[in-house]
Amino acid sequence: MTDGPPPGTPSPDLPEPLPDGTATHPSSAPLAIHDMTVAYHRRPVLWDIDYDAPPGQLTAIVGPNGSGKTTLIKAAVDLVPRASGDVRFFGSAYHKVRHRVGYVPQRGSVDWDFPVNALDVVAMGLYKQIGWLRPVTRRYRDKAMHYLERVGMADYAKRQISQLSGGQQQRVFLARALSQQADVYLMDEPFVGVDAATERAIVIILQELREAGKAALVVHHDLQTVPEYFDHVLLLNMRLVATGPITEVFTPENLRATYGGKLALLDQVGHRMTLNQGRS
Amino acid sequence: MSSLRHPPRMSRSLCGRRRWLTLALPLVLAIPSGLFAAPPPPADDHSIAARVTTGTSGTSLSDNRIRWPGWEKISDTLLLRQYNTRIVLLGAILLGIGAGTVGTFMLLRKRSLVGDVVSHASLPGIAIAFLAVELAYPGNGRSLPALLLGALLAGLLGVLCTIGIRRFSRIKEDTALAIVLSVFFGVGIALFTIIQKLPTGQVAGLQQFIYGQTASMTSADVSLIGLASLLVIAVSTALFKEFGLLCFDEEFGRSHGWPTLWLDLALMALVVCIAITGLQSVGLLLVVAMLIIPPAAARFWTDRLGSMTIIAAVLGGLSAWLGGVASALFARFSAGAVIVLAGTVFFLVSLAFGTRRGLLPRMRRQWSNNRRIGRHDLLRAVYEMLEPHLDSAPPDASGDPLGDIPFTRDQVLSRRSWSATRLSRLMDRGTRDGLLTAVTSGWKLTASGAQEARLVARNHRLWETYLILHADIAPNHVDRDADLIEHVLEPDLVSQLLETVSARYPQMDMPPSPHPLEPGH
């Protein structure tokens, strides 16, 4: 099923790897993925990803369901083991520069019934600064409050998180990552299921990040808003289909290659199944 | 609603409670050492012998009368006059506090049943330890340290098996727990049968691990339980923030470099600690209840992790105290059962009355909400009915002309599809709330009624206009949508709406209705 590349894959311009296997890119690249393959239960979900994130730019990660967008982010921050390949943030392995990388997981990944309020969640982004065994002091609560204000959620600081709307919950997650003051942000579907006000708030924050010279990679599912919100795009369908500035890469042909590949694969499977049924 | 309006006060009291937690710990550490200091603990093998005799004689199966204690005994027990009672109760309470604390994290981590696996899996360990000691030193099989060590190892093995099954097969967690729990327990029971057939072996002394026997605890047992509980409380307090992160968002913690695996193992070790030390007093069948019930009850009272842990610890300590007292007063009462029953009573009370999630407070909120909606509906109906007559009403010195126009019940009824009983109820309540007054020709709005009627109608129309302008909803559909929302519009939202809509309607004191207001609507 997974043998052979998805049809219609244009070969992206990839940097040549150095003999010692380290990345070729200058160490300034916020995220450099080299030859990464990821498998779940021995079934590959990402093949041979080679990618350099441009510094100071907003990049959308786009692809159909099951194309490995979330896996790409999780494998980059060592949450999912890589079968092969190498990931560098600013030229270093992730575990050496964790504080420079902000990760915003999918909203659905936690139990929102948990007995904490919005401020508590944001403070979790500061736990590493607070350190082992120390309680969250007023200083850090004030700091967390500052980031809640930044996402326009100061009025909801004391609210239990299940009493927030989906968009408000997403903003709390965003504030938690912002509190870390990272240099590159990886966000998994921050725009899913949010209200218009939250969408605007997130876009403004992304722009502020870019103005501050920071990079952000955002898994995004709404193709219509990609050119409006982002500078770069990474088209993904188990393999890297294309990557580059929106104006060059976000073309109908590339999109067809990204999304059509899935359909073609389905056609193939369907064809094989009918063949098998015919035989039995 | 009211709690949301006063967030600062809530936060201050919670900070206070957190400080209380850190202050209380050294205090708790200091108390038991003082109590233990009084009489020297008896030597270990004596105590076991003593326990075994009281354990067997107190629960002779042929004797099934309940002996009611005299007043003297009751007051002795409650006032902790006897050293023995004091020891037993102290052990039970510490265990209850420890179990409530660590149980909170297990509940939130959705691992409540791990404690059950540990306790059930410990049974073969107890049997094997007994057999091993009996082989090496015949007649000394009931050495408590050996038995607890056996229990600990077997319990840990049980947890490892669960993790292994989950990891290396596709079997889900609940199935893995059930398999390990029943297989280990089955093996334990089989070994017990073998022990019973041995010439020297009597299972009597071992059975207390299944059902528990608080009354027979000695000071040595209590110091063990006390140490284990204090360890649990100390570690949970120190790692409070880390455990909280682990339970809420393990992946995020891992991405930040927290050693979530080790934290998870530490939490597991605390559960094993509590489960094994609780074996003796509450028994392996019921020890899980001490881990689950107090935290589950605590959740009904609070939305904060810190207060939930403290409430769970207090409820755990209280139910253990009740169980200990009952078991001291009635020789035939199993302390474990009473502890669980007391916990259940706390749970049911919390389920019903818990201020945050209890059923009754929730029903009360629902009820007052419905009342508010009914009141708004009535006032808006009256306003819409009176609005056309406002211009013709004589300008009056008393203020709002809305309050000067009399109307009848039938007029209101003709404009709404309400039943006559519902309208009567609404109007009665409005009268009681001081919104309406009865006059000779029917009813009138009072000053406050007129004011609120204007506000309600305004909110409704603002929302309708907003929906038409910005959500592309047809004017003839908008009324019902607005009906649902207008009751929850808060002042900040209203001012935002006003801003959005005023571009279209500059004179926004009272916007015109965007759809015709026919009678009988």
Interface residues (C-beta under 8 A of the other chain):
Chain A: K74 V77 D78 L79 H95 R98 Y103 P105 S109 V110 D111 F114 P115 V116 N117 D120 V121 M124 Y127 K128 I130 W132 L133 R134 P135 V136 R138 D155 A157 K158 R159 Q160 R176
Chain B: L4 P7 M10 S11 C15 R18 T22 L108 A238 L239 F240 K241 E242 G244 L245 C247 F248 D249 E251 F252 G253 R254 S255 H256 G257 W258 R299 T302 D303 R304 L305 M308 D492
